[in-house]
């Protein structure tokens, strides 16, 4: 399945994930430079769509709230330490 995801994303400018996945589906190797990723499926602690390699390539991360994303979203992989990118909250 990850090969199919890579093929679908190879030339994309924008990628949106809205899955109930409990393990990362999208990897940094699937992404071209400058792509925009919106990950909406990690809405509970056991869900995760993005591999850490996706986040490592990010310049900016926008969350509903940082606290929510640290508990239920993709930022939970950085629990206890600062992520390597700027985090913005939608309300700001």
N, CA, C and O atoms as a GROMACS GRO file, in nm:
protein
  368
    1UNK      N    1   0.082  -0.119   0.000
    1UNK     CA    2   0.000   0.000   0.000
    1UNK      C    3   0.087   0.126   0.000
    1UNK      O    4   0.050   0.225  -0.064
    2UNK      N    5   0.200   0.124   0.070
    2UNK     CA    6   0.283   0.244   0.077
    2UNK      C    7   0.341   0.282  -0.060
    2UNK      O    8   0.366   0.399  -0.085
    3UNK      N    9   0.362   0.183  -0.149
    3UNK     CA   10   0.407   0.214  -0.285
    3UNK      C   11   0.298   0.291  -0.359
    3UNK      O   12   0.328   0.387  -0.430
    4UNK      N   13   0.174   0.251  -0.343
    4UNK     CA   14   0.063   0.321  -0.405
    4UNK      C   15   0.052   0.464  -0.353
    4UNK      O   16   0.025   0.556  -0.429
    5UNK      N   17   0.073   0.482  -0.224
    5UNK     CA   18   0.069   0.616  -0.165
    5UNK      C   19   0.182   0.700  -0.224
    5UNK      O   20   0.160   0.815  -0.261
    6UNK      N   21   0.301   0.644  -0.232
    6UNK     CA   22   0.414   0.715  -0.291
    6UNK      C   23   0.387   0.756  -0.434
    6UNK      O   24   0.418   0.869  -0.473
    7UNK      N   25   0.331   0.667  -0.513
    7UNK     CA   26   0.298   0.699  -0.652
    7UNK      C   27   0.194   0.810  -0.661
    7UNK      O   28   0.204   0.898  -0.746
    8UNK      N   29   0.094   0.806  -0.574
    8UNK     CA   30  -0.012   0.906  -0.576
    8UNK      C   31   0.040   1.044  -0.534
    8UNK      O   32  -0.013   1.146  -0.578
    9UNK      N   33   0.141   1.047  -0.450
    9UNK     CA   34   0.190   1.173  -0.393
    9UNK      C   35   0.311   1.232  -0.464
    9UNK      O   36   0.346   1.348  -0.441
   10UNK      N   37   0.373   1.156  -0.549
   10UNK     CA   38   0.500   1.194  -0.610
   10UNK      C   39   0.500   1.333  -0.672
   10UNK      O   40   0.597   1.407  -0.655
   11UNK      N   41   0.396   1.370  -0.743
   11UNK     CA   42   0.390   1.500  -0.812
   11UNK      C   43   0.291   1.597  -0.748
   11UNK      O   44   0.263   1.703  -0.805
   12UNK      N   45   0.239   1.563  -0.633
   12UNK     CA   46   0.135   1.646  -0.569
   12UNK      C   47   0.193   1.774  -0.510
   12UNK      O   48   0.304   1.775  -0.457
   13UNK      N   49   0.116   1.881  -0.520
   13UNK     CA   50   0.149   2.006  -0.454
   13UNK      C   51   0.081   2.013  -0.317
   13UNK      O   52   0.132   2.077  -0.225
   14UNK      N   53  -0.034   1.946  -0.305
   14UNK     CA   54  -0.112   1.944  -0.182
   14UNK      C   55  -0.154   1.800  -0.155
   14UNK      O   56  -0.202   1.730  -0.245
   15UNK      N   57  -0.136   1.756  -0.032
   15UNK     CA   58  -0.178   1.622   0.010
   15UNK      C   59  -0.265   1.638   0.133
   15UNK      O   60  -0.228   1.707   0.228
   16UNK      N   61  -0.383   1.574   0.132
   16UNK     CA   62  -0.474   1.576   0.246
   16UNK      C   63  -0.499   1.433   0.289
   16UNK      O   64  -0.539   1.349   0.208
   17UNK      N   65  -0.476   1.405   0.417
   17UNK     CA   66  -0.504   1.272   0.471
   17UNK      C   67  -0.620   1.283   0.569
   17UNK      O   68  -0.622   1.371   0.655
   18UNK      N   69  -0.715   1.193   0.556
   18UNK     CA   70  -0.832   1.191   0.644
   18UNK      C   71  -0.867   1.045   0.674
   18UNK      O   72  -0.977   1.000   0.642
   19UNK      N   73  -0.775   0.974   0.733
   19UNK     CA   74  -0.792   0.831   0.755
   19UNK      C   75  -0.807   0.798   0.903
   19UNK      O   76  -0.776   0.882   0.988
   20UNK      N   77  -0.855   0.679   0.935
   20UNK     CA   78  -0.859   0.633   1.073
   20UNK      C   79  -0.734   0.550   1.109
   20UNK      O   80  -0.738   0.468   1.200
   21UNK      N   81  -0.624   0.572   1.038
   21UNK     CA   82  -0.505   0.490   1.054
   21UNK      C   83  -0.446   0.494   1.195
   21UNK      O   84  -0.445   0.599   1.260
   22UNK      N   85  -0.400   0.381   1.240
   22UNK     CA   86  -0.334   0.370   1.369
   22UNK      C   87  -0.183   0.359   1.353
   22UNK      O   88  -0.110   0.349   1.452
   23UNK      N   89  -0.136   0.362   1.230
   23UNK     CA   90   0.007   0.362   1.202
   23UNK      C   91   0.033   0.458   1.086
   23UNK      O   92  -0.054   0.480   1.002
   24UNK      N   93   0.153   0.516   1.082
   24UNK     CA   94   0.182   0.614   0.977
   24UNK      C   95   0.164   0.557   0.837
   24UNK      O   96   0.206   0.445   0.809
   25UNK      N   97   0.101   0.636   0.751
   25UNK     CA   98   0.081   0.598   0.612
   25UNK      C   99   0.170   0.678   0.518
   25UNK      O  100   0.220   0.626   0.419
   26UNK      N  101   0.189   0.805   0.549
   26UNK     CA  102   0.264   0.895   0.464
   26UNK      C  103   0.405   0.910   0.519
   26UNK      O  104   0.424   0.937   0.638
   27UNK      N  105   0.504   0.894   0.432
   27UNK     CA  106   0.645   0.902   0.470
   27UNK      C  107   0.710   1.020   0.400
   27UNK      O  108   0.662   1.065   0.296
   28UNK      N  109   0.817   1.070   0.457
   28UNK     CA  110   0.890   1.180   0.396
   28UNK      C  111   0.939   1.149   0.256
   28UNK      O  112   0.950   1.239   0.173
   29UNK      N  113   0.968   1.023   0.230
   29UNK     CA  114   1.014   0.984   0.096
   29UNK      C  115   0.905   0.999  -0.010
   29UNK      O  116   0.935   1.002  -0.129
   30UNK      N  117   0.780   1.008   0.033
   30UNK     CA  118   0.668   1.027  -0.060
   30UNK      C  119   0.653   1.172  -0.104
   30UNK      O  120   0.578   1.201  -0.198
   31UNK      N  121   0.722   1.264  -0.037
   31UNK     CA  122   0.696   1.407  -0.055
   31UNK      C  123   0.801   1.475  -0.140
   31UNK      O  124   0.921   1.454  -0.122
   32UNK      N  125   0.755   1.558  -0.231
   32UNK     CA  126   0.848   1.642  -0.306
   32UNK      C  127   0.870   1.771  -0.227
   32UNK      O  128   0.792   1.803  -0.137
   33UNK      N  129   0.972   1.842  -0.260
   33UNK     CA  130   1.005   1.967  -0.193
   33UNK      C  131   0.891   2.068  -0.207
   33UNK      O  132   0.837   2.086  -0.316
   34UNK      N  133   0.854   2.133  -0.097
   34UNK     CA  134   0.753   2.238  -0.100
   34UNK      C  135   0.609   2.193  -0.093
   34UNK      O  136   0.519   2.277  -0.100
   35UNK      N  137   0.584   2.064  -0.080
   35UNK     CA  138   0.446   2.015  -0.076
   35UNK      C  139   0.377   2.060   0.053
   35UNK      O  140   0.441   2.071   0.158
   36UNK      N  141   0.248   2.084   0.044
   36UNK     CA  142   0.165   2.118   0.160
   36UNK      C  143   0.092   1.991   0.202
   36UNK      O  144   0.029   1.925   0.119
   37UNK      N  145   0.100   1.955   0.331
   37UNK     CA  146   0.031   1.837   0.383
   37UNK      C  147  -0.068   1.882   0.489
   37UNK      O  148  -0.033   1.954   0.583
   38UNK      N  149  -0.193   1.838   0.474
   38UNK     CA  150  -0.295   1.856   0.576
   38UNK      C  151  -0.334   1.718   0.625
   38UNK      O  152  -0.388   1.637   0.549
   39UNK      N  153  -0.306   1.691   0.753
   39UNK     CA  154  -0.338   1.561   0.812
   39UNK      C  155  -0.452   1.582   0.911
   39UNK      O  156  -0.436   1.651   1.012
   40UNK      N  157  -0.567   1.522   0.883
   40UNK     CA  158  -0.686   1.545   0.963
   40UNK      C  159  -0.731   1.422   1.042
   40UNK      O  160  -0.820   1.433   1.126
   41UNK      N  161  -0.673   1.308   1.018
   41UNK     CA  162  -0.725   1.185   1.075
   41UNK      C  163  -0.681   1.153   1.216
   41UNK      O  164  -0.744   1.071   1.283
   42UNK      N  165  -0.574   1.214   1.264
   42UNK     CA  166  -0.525   1.183   1.399
   42UNK      C  167  -0.603   1.262   1.503
   42UNK      O  168  -0.556   1.363   1.554
   43UNK      N  169  -0.722   1.213   1.532
   43UNK     CA  170  -0.810   1.285   1.623
   43UNK      C  171  -0.831   1.212   1.755
   43UNK      O  172  -0.921   1.246   1.832
   44UNK      N  173  -0.748   1.112   1.780
   44UNK     CA  174  -0.750   1.043   1.909
   44UNK      C  175  -0.609   0.988   1.933
   44UNK      O  176  -0.533   0.970   1.838
   45UNK      N  177  -0.574   0.962   2.058
   45UNK     CA  178  -0.436   0.924   2.090
   45UNK      C  179  -0.381   0.803   2.016
   45UNK      O  180  -0.260   0.794   1.994
   46UNK      N  181  -0.467   0.711   1.977
   46UNK     CA  182  -0.416   0.590   1.911
   46UNK      C  183  -0.401   0.602   1.760
   46UNK      O  184  -0.354   0.509   1.695
   47UNK      N  185  -0.441   0.714   1.702
   47UNK     CA  186  -0.434   0.733   1.557
   47UNK      C  187  -0.309   0.809   1.517
   47UNK      O  188  -0.259   0.894   1.591
   48UNK      N  189  -0.259   0.776   1.396
   48UNK     CA  190  -0.142   0.846   1.344
   48UNK      C  191  -0.135   0.824   1.193
   48UNK      O  192  -0.145   0.710   1.147
   49UNK      N  193  -0.118   0.931   1.116
   49UNK     CA  194  -0.112   0.921   0.970
   49UNK      C  195   0.028   0.951   0.915
   49UNK      O  196   0.066   0.896   0.811
   50UNK      N  197   0.104   1.037   0.984
   50UNK     CA  198   0.232   1.083   0.932
   50UNK      C  199   0.350   1.017   1.002
   50UNK      O  200   0.356   1.013   1.124
   51UNK      N  201   0.442   0.967   0.923
   51UNK     CA  202   0.567   0.915   0.975
   51UNK      C  203   0.650   1.032   1.028
   51UNK      O  204   0.635   1.144   0.980
   52UNK      N  205   0.735   1.008   1.124
   52UNK     CA  206   0.821   1.113   1.178
   52UNK      C  207   0.902   1.182   1.070
   52UNK      O  208   0.934   1.301   1.083
   53UNK      N  209   0.937   1.111   0.964
   53UNK     CA  210   1.016   1.170   0.855
   53UNK      C  211   0.940   1.280   0.782
   53UNK      O  212   1.002   1.368   0.722
   54UNK      N  213   0.807   1.277   0.785
   54UNK     CA  214   0.727   1.386   0.727
   54UNK      C  215   0.743   1.511   0.814
   54UNK      O  216   0.767   1.620   0.763
   55UNK      N  217   0.730   1.493   0.943
   55UNK     CA  218   0.741   1.605   1.036
   55UNK      C  219   0.882   1.664   1.036
   55UNK      O  220   0.897   1.785   1.049
   56UNK      N  221   0.982   1.581   1.021
   56UNK     CA  222   1.121   1.629   1.019
   56UNK      C  223   1.147   1.722   0.901
   56UNK      O  224   1.238   1.805   0.906
   57UNK      N  225   1.069   1.709   0.796
   57UNK     CA  226   1.085   1.794   0.677
   57UNK      C  227   1.004   1.922   0.684
   57UNK      O  228   1.018   2.010   0.599
   58UNK      N  229   0.919   1.934   0.786
   58UNK     CA  230   0.828   2.049   0.796
   58UNK      C  231   0.903   2.176   0.836
   58UNK      O  232   0.996   2.172   0.917
   59UNK      N  233   0.861   2.287   0.778
   59UNK     CA  234   0.907   2.419   0.820
   59UNK      C  235   0.811   2.477   0.923
   59UNK      O  236   0.852   2.543   1.019
   60UNK      N  237   0.683   2.450   0.902
   60UNK     CA  238   0.577   2.505   0.986
   60UNK      C  239   0.473   2.395   1.010
   60UNK      O  240   0.445   2.313   0.922
   61UNK      N  241   0.417   2.395   1.129
   61UNK     CA  242   0.310   2.302   1.165
   61UNK      C  243   0.196   2.386   1.220
   61UNK      O  244   0.216   2.467   1.310
   62UNK      N  245   0.076   2.367   1.167
   62UNK     CA  246  -0.042   2.440   1.214
   62UNK      C  247  -0.140   2.339   1.273
   62UNK      O  248  -0.178   2.242   1.207
   63UNK      N  249  -0.179   2.363   1.398
   63UNK     CA  250  -0.270   2.273   1.468
   63UNK      C  251  -0.392   2.350   1.515
   63UNK      O  252  -0.388   2.473   1.528
   64UNK      N  253  -0.502   2.279   1.541
   64UNK     CA  254  -0.617   2.344   1.605
   64UNK      C  255  -0.566   2.413   1.731
   64UNK      O  256  -0.580   2.534   1.747
   65UNK      N  257  -0.506   2.334   1.818
   65UNK     CA  258  -0.431   2.385   1.933
   65UNK      C  259  -0.310   2.293   1.950
   65UNK      O  260  -0.317   2.174   1.919
   66UNK      N  261  -0.201   2.348   1.998
   66UNK     CA  262  -0.081   2.267   2.016
   66UNK      C  263  -0.106   2.156   2.119
   66UNK      O  264  -0.064   2.042   2.098
   67UNK      N  265  -0.173   2.189   2.228
   67UNK     CA  266  -0.201   2.089   2.332
   67UNK      C  267  -0.282   1.973   2.277
   67UNK      O  268  -0.255   1.857   2.309
   68UNK      N  269  -0.382   2.003   2.195
   68UNK     CA  270  -0.465   1.897   2.137
   68UNK      C  271  -0.380   1.808   2.047
   68UNK      O  272  -0.394   1.686   2.052
   69UNK      N  273  -0.295   1.867   1.967
   69UNK     CA  274  -0.213   1.788   1.875
   69UNK      C  275  -0.107   1.707   1.948
   69UNK      O  276  -0.066   1.600   1.902
   70UNK      N  277  -0.061   1.757   2.062
   70UNK     CA  278   0.034   1.680   2.142
   70UNK      C  279  -0.031   1.559   2.208
   70UNK      O  280   0.035   1.459   2.235
   71UNK      N  281  -0.160   1.569   2.234
   71UNK     CA  282  -0.232   1.457   2.297
   71UNK      C  283  -0.297   1.365   2.194
   71UNK      O  284  -0.282   1.243   2.202
   72UNK      N  285  -0.369   1.423   2.097
   72UNK     CA  286  -0.446   1.344   2.001
   72UNK      C  287  -0.389   1.343   1.861
   72UNK      O  288  -0.429   1.259   1.780
   73UNK      N  289  -0.298   1.432   1.829
   73UNK     CA  290  -0.255   1.448   1.691
   73UNK      C  291  -0.112   1.406   1.666
   73UNK      O  292  -0.052   1.331   1.742
   74UNK      N  293  -0.061   1.457   1.557
   74UNK     CA  294   0.071   1.417   1.510
   74UNK      C  295   0.186   1.466   1.598
   74UNK      O  296   0.295   1.409   1.592
   75UNK      N  297   0.164   1.569   1.679
   75UNK     CA  298   0.272   1.619   1.764
   75UNK      C  299   0.302   1.528   1.883
   75UNK      O  300   0.398   1.553   1.956
   76UNK      N  301   0.223   1.426   1.903
   76UNK     CA  302   0.248   1.337   2.018
   76UNK      C  303   0.385   1.268   2.008
   76UNK      O  304   0.437   1.220   2.109
   77UNK      N  305   0.443   1.262   1.889
   77UNK     CA  306   0.577   1.202   1.876
   77UNK      C  307   0.684   1.290   1.938
   77UNK      O  308   0.796   1.245   1.959
   78UNK      N  309   0.650   1.416   1.967
   78UNK     CA  310   0.746   1.508   2.030
   78UNK      C  311   0.714   1.530   2.177
   78UNK      O  312   0.759   1.628   2.236
   79UNK      N  313   0.638   1.441   2.236
   79UNK     CA  314   0.601   1.456   2.377
   79UNK      C  315   0.726   1.475   2.463
   79UNK      O  316   0.819   1.394   2.459
   80UNK      N  317   0.726   1.582   2.538
   80UNK     CA  318   0.837   1.607   2.630
   80UNK      C  319   0.954   1.682   2.570
   80UNK      O  320   1.045   1.720   2.644
   81UNK      N  321   0.954   1.706   2.440
   81UNK     CA  322   1.061   1.788   2.382
   81UNK      C  323   1.009   1.870   2.264
   81UNK      O  324   0.905   1.840   2.206
   82UNK      N  325   1.082   1.972   2.232
   82UNK     CA  326   1.041   2.070   2.131
   82UNK      C  327   1.058   2.015   1.990
   82UNK      O  328   1.161   1.957   1.958
   83UNK      N  329   0.956   2.032   1.905
   83UNK     CA  330   0.968   1.987   1.766
   83UNK      C  331   1.067   2.075   1.688
   83UNK      O  332   1.092   2.189   1.728
   84UNK      N  333   1.121   2.024   1.579
   84UNK     CA  334   1.221   2.098   1.501
   84UNK      C  335   1.160   2.198   1.401
   84UNK      O  336   1.225   2.233   1.303
   85UNK      N  337   1.039   2.243   1.425
   85UNK     CA  338   0.971   2.336   1.336
   85UNK      C  339   0.884   2.429   1.421
   85UNK      O  340   0.860   2.403   1.539
   86UNK      N  341   0.840   2.536   1.360
   86UNK     CA  342   0.752   2.631   1.427
   86UNK      C  343   0.610   2.576   1.432
   86UNK      O  344   0.559   2.524   1.332
   87UNK      N  345   0.546   2.585   1.548
   87UNK     CA  346   0.408   2.542   1.564
   87UNK      C  347   0.319   2.666   1.580
   87UNK      O  348   0.345   2.752   1.664
   88UNK      N  349   0.214   2.672   1.498
   88UNK     CA  350   0.115   2.780   1.506
   88UNK      C  351  -0.020   2.717   1.539
   88UNK      O  352  -0.048   2.603   1.500
   89UNK      N  353  -0.103   2.791   1.609
   89UNK     CA  354  -0.239   2.747   1.637
   89UNK      C  355  -0.336   2.821   1.546
   89UNK      O  356  -0.317   2.940   1.521
   90UNK      N  357  -0.438   2.753   1.497
   90UNK     CA  358  -0.534   2.814   1.405
   90UNK      C  359  -0.597   2.941   1.459
   90UNK      O  360  -0.618   3.036   1.384
   91UNK      N  361  -0.626   2.943   1.587
   91UNK     CA  362  -0.690   3.059   1.647
   91UNK      C  363  -0.601   3.183   1.652
   91UNK      O  364  -0.649   3.293   1.678
   92UNK      N  365  -0.472   3.164   1.628
   92UNK     CA  366  -0.379   3.276   1.632
   92UNK      C  367  -0.350   3.324   1.492
   92UNK      O  368  -0.273   3.418   1.474
   0.00000   0.00000   0.00000
